[in-house]
């Protein structure tokens, strides 16, 4: 597990600032599968956030960013 230098509250604030914008994400799907996708951050909830990729909705937790499983590239 790769940890970032950010705490959970600052990660939530950064995601809240990016809501509604197009972002590029690197998603570690496990077993050496890493997807780089263009997505839009749709909704923000207390423990998770949702993104849309080509019309499909996916949910990630803020802990995924803290661990490095999801990386916001832009």
PDB file of N, CA, C and O in Angstrom:
ATOM      1  N   UNK A   1       0.827  -1.178   0.000  1.00  0.00           N
ATOM      2  CA  UNK A   1       0.000   0.000   0.000  1.00  0.00           C
ATOM      3  C   UNK A   1       0.873   1.244   0.000  1.00  0.00           C
ATOM      4  O   UNK A   1       1.769   1.387   0.832  1.00  0.00           O
ATOM      5  N   UNK A   2       0.608   2.130  -0.926  1.00  0.00           N
ATOM      6  CA  UNK A   2       1.337   3.374  -1.029  1.00  0.00           C
ATOM      7  C   UNK A   2       0.505   4.466  -0.380  1.00  0.00           C
ATOM      8  O   UNK A   2      -0.640   4.684  -0.773  1.00  0.00           O
ATOM      9  N   UNK A   3       1.055   5.149   0.597  1.00  0.00           N
ATOM     10  CA  UNK A   3       0.307   6.193   1.292  1.00  0.00           C
ATOM     11  C   UNK A   3       0.745   7.571   0.822  1.00  0.00           C
ATOM     12  O   UNK A   3       1.921   7.794   0.536  1.00  0.00           O
ATOM     13  N   UNK A   4      -0.191   8.476   0.744  1.00  0.00           N
ATOM     14  CA  UNK A   4       0.125   9.851   0.394  1.00  0.00           C
ATOM     15  C   UNK A   4       0.427  10.638   1.657  1.00  0.00           C
ATOM     16  O   UNK A   4       0.248  10.140   2.768  1.00  0.00           O
ATOM     17  N   UNK A   5       0.881  11.855   1.482  1.00  0.00           N
ATOM     18  CA  UNK A   5       1.184  12.712   2.626  1.00  0.00           C
ATOM     19  C   UNK A   5      -0.037  13.485   3.104  1.00  0.00           C
ATOM     20  O   UNK A   5       0.063  14.281   4.037  1.00  0.00           O
ATOM     21  N   UNK A   6      -1.175  13.264   2.482  1.00  0.00           N
ATOM     22  CA  UNK A   6      -2.381  14.002   2.824  1.00  0.00           C
ATOM     23  C   UNK A   6      -3.221  13.241   3.838  1.00  0.00           C
ATOM     24  O   UNK A   6      -3.253  12.011   3.843  1.00  0.00           O
ATOM     25  N   UNK A   7      -3.898  13.992   4.696  1.00  0.00           N
ATOM     26  CA  UNK A   7      -4.824  13.342   5.620  1.00  0.00           C
ATOM     27  C   UNK A   7      -6.202  13.272   4.970  1.00  0.00           C
ATOM     28  O   UNK A   7      -6.431  13.878   3.923  1.00  0.00           O
ATOM     29  N   UNK A   8      -7.096  12.551   5.575  1.00  0.00           N
ATOM     30  CA  UNK A   8      -8.407  12.283   5.004  1.00  0.00           C
ATOM     31  C   UNK A   8      -9.211  13.557   4.758  1.00  0.00           C
ATOM     32  O   UNK A   8      -9.886  13.674   3.736  1.00  0.00           O
ATOM     33  N   UNK A   9      -9.146  14.501   5.675  1.00  0.00           N
ATOM     34  CA  UNK A   9      -9.918  15.738   5.530  1.00  0.00           C
ATOM     35  C   UNK A   9      -9.425  16.571   4.348  1.00  0.00           C
ATOM     36  O   UNK A   9     -10.237  17.150   3.626  1.00  0.00           O
ATOM     37  N   UNK A  10      -8.127  16.640   4.141  1.00  0.00           N
ATOM     38  CA  UNK A  10      -7.611  17.428   3.017  1.00  0.00           C
ATOM     39  C   UNK A  10      -7.918  16.743   1.687  1.00  0.00           C
ATOM     40  O   UNK A  10      -8.106  17.422   0.678  1.00  0.00           O
ATOM     41  N   UNK A  11      -7.971  15.416   1.667  1.00  0.00           N
ATOM     42  CA  UNK A  11      -8.365  14.689   0.454  1.00  0.00           C
ATOM     43  C   UNK A  11      -9.822  15.003   0.120  1.00  0.00           C
ATOM     44  O   UNK A  11     -10.155  15.240  -1.041  1.00  0.00           O
ATOM     45  N   UNK A  12     -10.690  15.006   1.129  1.00  0.00           N
ATOM     46  CA  UNK A  12     -12.098  15.332   0.911  1.00  0.00           C
ATOM     47  C   UNK A  12     -12.252  16.746   0.356  1.00  0.00           C
ATOM     48  O   UNK A  12     -13.077  16.975  -0.528  1.00  0.00           O
ATOM     49  N   UNK A  13     -11.471  17.690   0.863  1.00  0.00           N
ATOM     50  CA  UNK A  13     -11.552  19.072   0.390  1.00  0.00           C
ATOM     51  C   UNK A  13     -11.094  19.182  -1.062  1.00  0.00           C
ATOM     52  O   UNK A  13     -11.709  19.903  -1.847  1.00  0.00           O
ATOM     53  N   UNK A  14     -10.029  18.482  -1.427  1.00  0.00           N
ATOM     54  CA  UNK A  14      -9.535  18.530  -2.806  1.00  0.00           C
ATOM     55  C   UNK A  14     -10.545  17.928  -3.781  1.00  0.00           C
ATOM     56  O   UNK A  14     -10.747  18.457  -4.874  1.00  0.00           O
ATOM     57  N   UNK A  15     -11.178  16.824  -3.388  1.00  0.00           N
ATOM     58  CA  UNK A  15     -12.198  16.208  -4.240  1.00  0.00           C
ATOM     59  C   UNK A  15     -13.412  17.130  -4.350  1.00  0.00           C
ATOM     60  O   UNK A  15     -14.015  17.232  -5.418  1.00  0.00           O
ATOM     61  N   UNK A  16     -13.775  17.801  -3.257  1.00  0.00           N
ATOM     62  CA  UNK A  16     -14.909  18.723  -3.281  1.00  0.00           C
ATOM     63  C   UNK A  16     -14.651  19.878  -4.249  1.00  0.00           C
ATOM     64  O   UNK A  16     -15.577  20.351  -4.908  1.00  0.00           O
ATOM     65  N   UNK A  17     -13.398  20.337  -4.341  1.00  0.00           N
ATOM     66  CA  UNK A  17     -13.055  21.412  -5.274  1.00  0.00           C
ATOM     67  C   UNK A  17     -13.142  20.955  -6.723  1.00  0.00           C
ATOM     68  O   UNK A  17     -13.399  21.766  -7.613  1.00  0.00           O
ATOM     69  N   UNK A  18     -12.929  19.654  -6.969  1.00  0.00           N
ATOM     70  CA  UNK A  18     -12.945  19.118  -8.331  1.00  0.00           C
ATOM     71  C   UNK A  18     -14.323  18.637  -8.782  1.00  0.00           C
ATOM     72  O   UNK A  18     -14.461  18.151  -9.904  1.00  0.00           O
ATOM     73  N   UNK A  19     -15.341  18.762  -7.936  1.00  0.00           N
ATOM     74  CA  UNK A  19     -16.675  18.271  -8.273  1.00  0.00           C
ATOM     75  C   UNK A  19     -17.197  18.948  -9.535  1.00  0.00           C
ATOM     76  O   UNK A  19     -17.147  20.171  -9.666  1.00  0.00           O
ATOM     77  N   UNK A  20     -17.695  18.135 -10.456  1.00  0.00           N
ATOM     78  CA  UNK A  20     -18.257  18.635 -11.693  1.00  0.00           C
ATOM     79  C   UNK A  20     -17.244  18.864 -12.796  1.00  0.00           C
ATOM     80  O   UNK A  20     -17.624  19.194 -13.919  1.00  0.00           O
ATOM     81  N   UNK A  21     -15.968  18.699 -12.505  1.00  0.00           N
ATOM     82  CA  UNK A  21     -14.930  18.935 -13.502  1.00  0.00           C
ATOM     83  C   UNK A  21     -14.447  17.614 -14.095  1.00  0.00           C
ATOM     84  O   UNK A  21     -14.557  16.555 -13.477  1.00  0.00           O
ATOM     85  N   UNK A  22     -13.909  17.708 -15.312  1.00  0.00           N
ATOM     86  CA  UNK A  22     -13.297  16.544 -15.940  1.00  0.00           C
ATOM     87  C   UNK A  22     -11.898  16.356 -15.371  1.00  0.00           C
ATOM     88  O   UNK A  22     -11.103  17.295 -15.331  1.00  0.00           O
ATOM     89  N   UNK A  23     -11.606  15.143 -14.933  1.00  0.00           N
ATOM     90  CA  UNK A  23     -10.297  14.825 -14.374  1.00  0.00           C
ATOM     91  C   UNK A  23      -9.770  13.553 -15.021  1.00  0.00           C
ATOM     92  O   UNK A  23     -10.537  12.765 -15.575  1.00  0.00           O
ATOM     93  N   UNK A  24      -8.485  13.362 -14.950  1.00  0.00           N
ATOM     94  CA  UNK A  24      -7.859  12.141 -15.424  1.00  0.00           C
ATOM     95  C   UNK A  24      -7.419  11.363 -14.187  1.00  0.00           C
ATOM     96  O   UNK A  24      -6.715  11.891 -13.326  1.00  0.00           O
ATOM     97  N   UNK A  25      -7.844  10.099 -14.109  1.00  0.00           N
ATOM     98  CA  UNK A  25      -7.558   9.262 -12.944  1.00  0.00           C
ATOM     99  C   UNK A  25      -6.757   8.032 -13.340  1.00  0.00           C
ATOM    100  O   UNK A  25      -6.943   7.470 -14.420  1.00  0.00           O
ATOM    101  N   UNK A  26      -5.875   7.629 -12.460  1.00  0.00           N
ATOM    102  CA  UNK A  26      -5.189   6.358 -12.579  1.00  0.00           C
ATOM    103  C   UNK A  26      -5.779   5.449 -11.512  1.00  0.00           C
ATOM    104  O   UNK A  26      -5.687   5.741 -10.320  1.00  0.00           O
ATOM    105  N   UNK A  27      -6.386   4.345 -11.942  1.00  0.00           N
ATOM    106  CA  UNK A  27      -7.093   3.450 -11.027  1.00  0.00           C
ATOM    107  C   UNK A  27      -6.399   2.098 -11.022  1.00  0.00           C
ATOM    108  O   UNK A  27      -6.261   1.457 -12.064  1.00  0.00           O
ATOM    109  N   UNK A  28      -5.962   1.665  -9.837  1.00  0.00           N
ATOM    110  CA  UNK A  28      -5.343   0.354  -9.679  1.00  0.00           C
ATOM    111  C   UNK A  28      -6.454  -0.663  -9.448  1.00  0.00           C
ATOM    112  O   UNK A  28      -7.102  -0.657  -8.401  1.00  0.00           O
ATOM    113  N   UNK A  29      -6.671  -1.533 -10.426  1.00  0.00           N
ATOM    114  CA  UNK A  29      -7.738  -2.529 -10.352  1.00  0.00           C
ATOM    115  C   UNK A  29      -7.264  -3.842  -9.738  1.00  0.00           C
ATOM    116  O   UNK A  29      -8.062  -4.766  -9.583  1.00  0.00           O
ATOM    117  N   UNK A  30      -6.010  -3.943  -9.393  1.00  0.00           N
ATOM    118  CA  UNK A  30      -5.472  -5.168  -8.800  1.00  0.00           C
ATOM    119  C   UNK A  30      -4.853  -6.071  -9.845  1.00  0.00           C
ATOM    120  O   UNK A  30      -5.159  -5.953 -11.031  1.00  0.00           O
ATOM    121  N   UNK A  31      -3.990  -6.964  -9.418  1.00  0.00           N
ATOM    122  CA  UNK A  31      -3.300  -7.911 -10.305  1.00  0.00           C
ATOM    123  C   UNK A  31      -2.629  -7.213 -11.484  1.00  0.00           C
ATOM    124  O   UNK A  31      -2.734  -7.648 -12.631  1.00  0.00           O
ATOM    125  N   UNK A  32      -1.939  -6.120 -11.168  1.00  0.00           N
ATOM    126  CA  UNK A  32      -1.165  -5.348 -12.144  1.00  0.00           C
ATOM    127  C   UNK A  32      -2.011  -4.749 -13.261  1.00  0.00           C
ATOM    128  O   UNK A  32      -1.512  -4.510 -14.360  1.00  0.00           O
ATOM    129  N   UNK A  33      -3.286  -4.505 -12.983  1.00  0.00           N
ATOM    130  CA  UNK A  33      -4.172  -3.845 -13.944  1.00  0.00           C
ATOM    131  C   UNK A  33      -4.368  -2.399 -13.503  1.00  0.00           C
ATOM    132  O   UNK A  33      -5.002  -2.132 -12.482  1.00  0.00           O
ATOM    133  N   UNK A  34      -3.825  -1.485 -14.270  1.00  0.00           N
ATOM    134  CA  UNK A  34      -3.971  -0.065 -13.963  1.00  0.00           C
ATOM    135  C   UNK A  34      -4.651   0.604 -15.143  1.00  0.00           C
ATOM    136  O   UNK A  34      -4.163   0.541 -16.271  1.00  0.00           O
ATOM    137  N   UNK A  35      -5.779   1.246 -14.878  1.00  0.00           N
ATOM    138  CA  UNK A  35      -6.532   1.955 -15.908  1.00  0.00           C
ATOM    139  C   UNK A  35      -6.301   3.452 -15.742  1.00  0.00           C
ATOM    140  O   UNK A  35      -6.338   3.974 -14.628  1.00  0.00           O
ATOM    141  N   UNK A  36      -6.067   4.129 -16.844  1.00  0.00           N
ATOM    142  CA  UNK A  36      -6.007   5.586 -16.851  1.00  0.00           C
ATOM    143  C   UNK A  36      -7.222   6.052 -17.634  1.00  0.00           C
ATOM    144  O   UNK A  36      -7.356   5.774 -18.825  1.00  0.00           O
ATOM    145  N   UNK A  37      -8.106   6.766 -16.944  1.00  0.00           N
ATOM    146  CA  UNK A  37      -9.392   7.136 -17.526  1.00  0.00           C
ATOM    147  C   UNK A  37      -9.647   8.635 -17.368  1.00  0.00           C
ATOM    148  O   UNK A  37      -9.129   9.281 -16.457  1.00  0.00           O
ATOM    149  N   UNK A  38     -10.454   9.162 -18.274  1.00  0.00           N
ATOM    150  CA  UNK A  38     -10.977  10.519 -18.136  1.00  0.00           C
ATOM    151  C   UNK A  38     -12.369  10.386 -17.548  1.00  0.00           C
ATOM    152  O   UNK A  38     -13.199   9.641 -18.070  1.00  0.00           O
ATOM    153  N   UNK A  39     -12.627  11.099 -16.473  1.00  0.00           N
ATOM    154  CA  UNK A  39     -13.899  10.961 -15.767  1.00  0.00           C
ATOM    155  C   UNK A  39     -14.357  12.319 -15.266  1.00  0.00           C
ATOM    156  O   UNK A  39     -13.614  13.300 -15.302  1.00  0.00           O
ATOM    157  N   UNK A  40     -15.595  12.352 -14.799  1.00  0.00           N
ATOM    158  CA  UNK A  40     -16.153  13.552 -14.189  1.00  0.00           C
ATOM    159  C   UNK A  40     -16.610  13.190 -12.784  1.00  0.00           C
ATOM    160  O   UNK A  40     -17.336  12.213 -12.596  1.00  0.00           O
ATOM    161  N   UNK A  41     -16.192  13.965 -11.806  1.00  0.00           N
ATOM    162  CA  UNK A  41     -16.615  13.721 -10.425  1.00  0.00           C
ATOM    163  C   UNK A  41     -18.049  14.209 -10.308  1.00  0.00           C
ATOM    164  O   UNK A  41     -18.335  15.394 -10.478  1.00  0.00           O
ATOM    165  N   UNK A  42     -18.950  13.268 -10.013  1.00  0.00           N
ATOM    166  CA  UNK A  42     -20.374  13.576 -10.039  1.00  0.00           C
ATOM    167  C   UNK A  42     -20.900  14.001  -8.680  1.00  0.00           C
ATOM    168  O   UNK A  42     -21.390  15.121  -8.537  1.00  0.00           O
ATOM    169  N   UNK A  43     -20.813  13.138  -7.682  1.00  0.00           N
ATOM    170  CA  UNK A  43     -21.367  13.425  -6.360  1.00  0.00           C
ATOM    171  C   UNK A  43     -20.334  13.163  -5.284  1.00  0.00           C
ATOM    172  O   UNK A  43     -19.401  12.379  -5.459  1.00  0.00           O
ATOM    173  N   UNK A  44     -20.530  13.849  -4.158  1.00  0.00           N
ATOM    174  CA  UNK A  44     -19.631  13.704  -3.021  1.00  0.00           C
ATOM    175  C   UNK A  44     -20.473  13.354  -1.798  1.00  0.00           C
ATOM    176  O   UNK A  44     -21.458  14.028  -1.498  1.00  0.00           O
ATOM    177  N   UNK A  45     -20.082  12.311  -1.106  1.00  0.00           N
ATOM    178  CA  UNK A  45     -20.764  11.845   0.090  1.00  0.00           C
ATOM    179  C   UNK A  45     -19.762  11.812   1.237  1.00  0.00           C
ATOM    180  O   UNK A  45     -18.566  11.971   0.997  1.00  0.00           O
ATOM    181  N   UNK A  46     -20.210  11.611   2.478  1.00  0.00           N
ATOM    182  CA  UNK A  46     -19.284  11.652   3.617  1.00  0.00           C
ATOM    183  C   UNK A  46     -18.123  10.652   3.549  1.00  0.00           C
ATOM    184  O   UNK A  46     -17.023  10.971   3.999  1.00  0.00           O
ATOM    185  N   UNK A  47     -18.339   9.461   3.002  1.00  0.00           N
ATOM    186  CA  UNK A  47     -17.242   8.484   2.991  1.00  0.00           C
ATOM    187  C   UNK A  47     -16.843   8.032   1.594  1.00  0.00           C
ATOM    188  O   UNK A  47     -15.833   7.344   1.445  1.00  0.00           O
ATOM    189  N   UNK A  48     -17.609   8.400   0.559  1.00  0.00           N
ATOM    190  CA  UNK A  48     -17.293   7.992  -0.813  1.00  0.00           C
ATOM    191  C   UNK A  48     -17.584   9.144  -1.776  1.00  0.00           C
ATOM    192  O   UNK A  48     -18.247  10.120  -1.425  1.00  0.00           O
ATOM    193  N   UNK A  49     -17.070   9.002  -2.999  1.00  0.00           N
ATOM    194  CA  UNK A  49     -17.414   9.915  -4.072  1.00  0.00           C
ATOM    195  C   UNK A  49     -17.679   9.098  -5.319  1.00  0.00           C
ATOM    196  O   UNK A  49     -17.150   7.997  -5.473  1.00  0.00           O
ATOM    197  N   UNK A  50     -18.501   9.636  -6.213  1.00  0.00           N
ATOM    198  CA  UNK A  50     -18.848   8.912  -7.423  1.00  0.00           C
ATOM    199  C   UNK A  50     -18.299   9.658  -8.635  1.00  0.00           C
ATOM    200  O   UNK A  50     -18.208  10.885  -8.650  1.00  0.00           O
ATOM    201  N   UNK A  51     -17.935   8.873  -9.650  1.00  0.00           N
ATOM    202  CA  UNK A  51     -17.452   9.431 -10.902  1.00  0.00           C
ATOM    203  C   UNK A  51     -18.215   8.783 -12.050  1.00  0.00           C
ATOM    204  O   UNK A  51     -18.735   7.675 -11.916  1.00  0.00           O
ATOM    205  N   UNK A  52     -18.276   9.477 -13.167  1.00  0.00           N
ATOM    206  CA  UNK A  52     -18.871   8.893 -14.363  1.00  0.00           C
ATOM    207  C   UNK A  52     -17.775   8.718 -15.404  1.00  0.00           C
ATOM    208  O   UNK A  52     -17.007   9.634 -15.697  1.00  0.00           O
ATOM    209  N   UNK A  53     -17.729   7.500 -15.954  1.00  0.00           N
ATOM    210  CA  UNK A  53     -16.786   7.162 -17.012  1.00  0.00           C
ATOM    211  C   UNK A  53     -17.620   6.624 -18.170  1.00  0.00           C
ATOM    212  O   UNK A  53     -18.215   5.551 -18.066  1.00  0.00           O
ATOM    213  N   UNK A  54     -17.662   7.364 -19.265  1.00  0.00           N
ATOM    214  CA  UNK A  54     -18.415   6.954 -20.454  1.00  0.00           C
ATOM    215  C   UNK A  54     -19.856   6.570 -20.122  1.00  0.00           C
ATOM    216  O   UNK A  54     -20.372   5.583 -20.646  1.00  0.00           O
ATOM    217  N   UNK A  55     -20.492   7.332 -19.270  1.00  0.00           N
ATOM    218  CA  UNK A  55     -21.887   7.089 -18.927  1.00  0.00           C
ATOM    219  C   UNK A  55     -22.113   6.098 -17.792  1.00  0.00           C
ATOM    220  O   UNK A  55     -23.234   5.989 -17.293  1.00  0.00           O
ATOM    221  N   UNK A  56     -21.077   5.373 -17.370  1.00  0.00           N
ATOM    222  CA  UNK A  56     -21.249   4.435 -16.250  1.00  0.00           C
ATOM    223  C   UNK A  56     -20.779   5.095 -14.957  1.00  0.00           C
ATOM    224  O   UNK A  56     -19.841   5.892 -14.956  1.00  0.00           O
ATOM    225  N   UNK A  57     -21.439   4.753 -13.872  1.00  0.00           N
ATOM    226  CA  UNK A  57     -21.168   5.338 -12.570  1.00  0.00           C
ATOM    227  C   UNK A  57     -20.300   4.399 -11.751  1.00  0.00           C
ATOM    228  O   UNK A  57     -20.590   3.206 -11.663  1.00  0.00           O
ATOM    229  N   UNK A  58     -19.233   4.927 -11.147  1.00  0.00           N
ATOM    230  CA  UNK A  58     -18.364   4.136 -10.280  1.00  0.00           C
ATOM    231  C   UNK A  58     -18.155   4.884  -8.979  1.00  0.00           C
ATOM    232  O   UNK A  58     -18.150   6.115  -8.950  1.00  0.00           O
ATOM    233  N   UNK A  59     -17.984   4.133  -7.907  1.00  0.00           N
ATOM    234  CA  UNK A  59     -17.840   4.710  -6.578  1.00  0.00           C
ATOM    235  C   UNK A  59     -16.479   4.351  -5.998  1.00  0.00           C
ATOM    236  O   UNK A  59     -16.025   3.212  -6.108  1.00  0.00           O
ATOM    237  N   UNK A  60     -15.839   5.329  -5.384  1.00  0.00           N
ATOM    238  CA  UNK A  60     -14.560   5.119  -4.712  1.00  0.00           C
ATOM    239  C   UNK A  60     -14.604   5.797  -3.356  1.00  0.00           C
ATOM    240  O   UNK A  60     -15.336   6.768  -3.161  1.00  0.00           O
ATOM    241  N   UNK A  61     -13.826   5.287  -2.429  1.00  0.00           N
ATOM    242  CA  UNK A  61     -13.739   5.920  -1.118  1.00  0.00           C
ATOM    243  C   UNK A  61     -12.536   6.858  -1.100  1.00  0.00           C
ATOM    244  O   UNK A  61     -11.635   6.747  -1.931  1.00  0.00           O
ATOM    245  N   UNK A  62     -12.534   7.773  -0.149  1.00  0.00           N
ATOM    246  CA  UNK A  62     -11.415   8.689  -0.006  1.00  0.00           C
ATOM    247  C   UNK A  62     -10.169   7.931   0.433  1.00  0.00           C
ATOM    248  O   UNK A  62      -9.046   8.361   0.171  1.00  0.00           O
ATOM    249  N   UNK A  63     -10.371   6.814   1.094  1.00  0.00           N
ATOM    250  CA  UNK A  63      -9.254   5.978   1.524  1.00  0.00           C
ATOM    251  C   UNK A  63      -8.521   5.385   0.318  1.00  0.00           C
ATOM    252  O   UNK A  63      -7.320   5.126   0.399  1.00  0.00           O
ATOM    253  N   UNK A  64      -9.226   5.166  -0.803  1.00  0.00           N
ATOM    254  CA  UNK A  64      -8.578   4.689  -2.024  1.00  0.00           C
ATOM    255  C   UNK A  64      -7.527   5.694  -2.493  1.00  0.00           C
ATOM    256  O   UNK A  64      -6.461   5.301  -2.967  1.00  0.00           O
ATOM    257  N   UNK A  65      -7.816   6.963  -2.365  1.00  0.00           N
ATOM    258  CA  UNK A  65      -6.838   7.997  -2.741  1.00  0.00           C
ATOM    259  C   UNK A  65      -5.700   8.021  -1.735  1.00  0.00           C
ATOM    260  O   UNK A  65      -4.536   8.150  -2.112  1.00  0.00           O
ATOM    261  N   UNK A  66      -6.031   7.900  -0.461  1.00  0.00           N
ATOM    262  CA  UNK A  66      -5.003   7.927   0.576  1.00  0.00           C
ATOM    263  C   UNK A  66      -4.017   6.774   0.399  1.00  0.00           C
ATOM    264  O   UNK A  66      -2.820   6.945   0.630  1.00  0.00           O
ATOM    265  N   UNK A  67      -4.501   5.616  -0.004  1.00  0.00           N
ATOM    266  CA  UNK A  67      -3.650   4.434  -0.179  1.00  0.00           C
ATOM    267  C   UNK A  67      -2.921   4.436  -1.513  1.00  0.00           C
ATOM    268  O   UNK A  67      -1.937   3.714  -1.672  1.00  0.00           O
ATOM    269  N   UNK A  68      -3.375   5.223  -2.467  1.00  0.00           N
ATOM    270  CA  UNK A  68      -2.733   5.247  -3.773  1.00  0.00           C
ATOM    271  C   UNK A  68      -3.394   4.354  -4.794  1.00  0.00           C
ATOM    272  O   UNK A  68      -2.874   4.210  -5.900  1.00  0.00           O
ATOM    273  N   UNK A  69      -4.518   3.749  -4.466  1.00  0.00           N
ATOM    274  CA  UNK A  69      -5.237   2.922  -5.445  1.00  0.00           C
ATOM    275  C   UNK A  69      -5.908   3.779  -6.510  1.00  0.00           C
ATOM    276  O   UNK A  69      -6.112   3.321  -7.634  1.00  0.00           O
ATOM    277  N   UNK A  70      -6.248   5.002  -6.175  1.00  0.00           N
ATOM    278  CA  UNK A  70      -6.783   5.977  -7.128  1.00  0.00           C
ATOM    279  C   UNK A  70      -5.908   7.223  -7.042  1.00  0.00           C
ATOM    280  O   UNK A  70      -5.697   7.771  -5.960  1.00  0.00           O
ATOM    281  N   UNK A  71      -5.402   7.665  -8.195  1.00  0.00           N
ATOM    282  CA  UNK A  71      -4.541   8.846  -8.229  1.00  0.00           C
ATOM    283  C   UNK A  71      -5.154   9.846  -9.208  1.00  0.00           C
ATOM    284  O   UNK A  71      -5.455   9.505 -10.351  1.00  0.00           O
ATOM    285  N   UNK A  72      -5.332  11.071  -8.750  1.00  0.00           N
ATOM    286  CA  UNK A  72      -5.835  12.128  -9.619  1.00  0.00           C
ATOM    287  C   UNK A  72      -4.642  12.709 -10.360  1.00  0.00           C
ATOM    288  O   UNK A  72      -3.753  13.304  -9.750  1.00  0.00           O
ATOM    289  N   UNK A  73      -4.623  12.537 -11.678  1.00  0.00           N
ATOM    290  CA  UNK A  73      -3.494  12.994 -12.487  1.00  0.00           C
ATOM    291  C   UNK A  73      -3.644  14.441 -12.919  1.00  0.00           C
ATOM    292  O   UNK A  73      -2.653  15.163 -13.021  1.00  0.00           O
ATOM    293  N   UNK A  74      -4.865  14.870 -13.171  1.00  0.00           N
ATOM    294  CA  UNK A  74      -5.074  16.277 -13.572  1.00  0.00           C
ATOM    295  C   UNK A  74      -6.432  16.759 -13.146  1.00  0.00           C
ATOM    296  O   UNK A  74      -6.784  17.912 -13.396  1.00  0.00           O
TER     297      UNK A  74
END
